[in-house]
Amino acid sequence: MLRIPRDERAGFRRRLKALVASGDLLQVRGNRYGLPEKMDLVVGRLSTNPGGFGFVIPDQSESGHERKDIYIAAANL
């Protein structure tokens, strides 16, 4: 999609990996990437249920506002 010339692809992949390792870029499902500040991310603890689903229990947010638990369907675990 980006039309990176064949001879530059190895370097491009190395740079992508470096950006992910430094936290400047996040790799999401597959070969997709995003900027952390543009993504609606939640840090927390995953609690699973024997029924196959789970919940993310968010850590206390920086602003001090309480966040509700987030339901995660079995297919998305």
C-alpha positions in Angstrom: 0.0 0.0 0.0 2.8 2.4 0.8 4.7 1.5 -2.4 8.1 1.3 -0.6 10.8 0.4 -3.2 11.9 -3.2 -2.9 15.5 -2.2 -2.0 14.3 0.0 0.9 11.8 -2.5 2.5 14.3 -4.1 4.9 15.3 -0.7 6.2 11.7 0.4 6.5 10.8 -2.8 8.5 13.8 -2.2 10.8 12.7 1.4 11.4 9.1 0.3 12.1 10.4 -2.2 14.7 12.6 0.5 16.3 9.6 2.8 16.6 7.5 0.1 18.2 10.4 -0.8 20.6 10.7 2.8 21.7 6.9 3.2 22.2 6.5 5.9 19.6 4.4 3.5 17.6 2.1 0.7 18.6 1.6 -2.5 16.6 -2.0 -3.7 16.7 -3.5 -6.8 15.1 -1.6 -8.0 12.1 0.6 -5.5 10.3 -1.3 -2.4 11.5 0.3 0.4 13.5 -1.0 3.4 15.4 0.2 6.4 17.3 -0.4 5.9 21.0 -1.7 9.4 21.6 -4.3 9.0 18.9 -5.7 5.7 20.2 -8.2 5.3 23.0 -6.1 3.0 25.1 -7.0 1.7 28.6 -4.4 0.2 30.9 -5.7 -2.3 33.4 -6.0 -5.9 34.6 -7.8 -8.6 32.6 -10.1 -10.8 34.6 -11.4 -13.8 32.7 -14.5 -15.9 33.3 -14.8 -19.7 32.8 -17.6 -18.9 30.3 -14.9 -17.6 28.0 -15.5 -13.8 28.3 -13.7 -11.3 30.5 -13.4 -7.8 31.8 -10.6 -5.2 31.8 -10.5 -3.5 35.2 -8.9 -0.2 34.4 -6.1 1.3 36.6 -7.0 4.6 38.2 -6.9 7.2 35.4 -4.4 10.1 35.6 -7.3 12.6 35.9 -8.7 10.8 38.9 -11.9 9.9 37.2 -13.2 6.4 37.8 -13.5 4.3 34.6 -16.0 1.4 34.3 -14.9 -2.1 33.7 -14.8 -3.0 30.0 -16.5 -6.2 28.8 -14.4 -8.3 26.4 -16.3 -11.0 24.4 -14.8 -14.5 24.2 -14.0 -14.0 20.5 -11.9 -10.9 21.3 -9.8 -12.5 24.0 
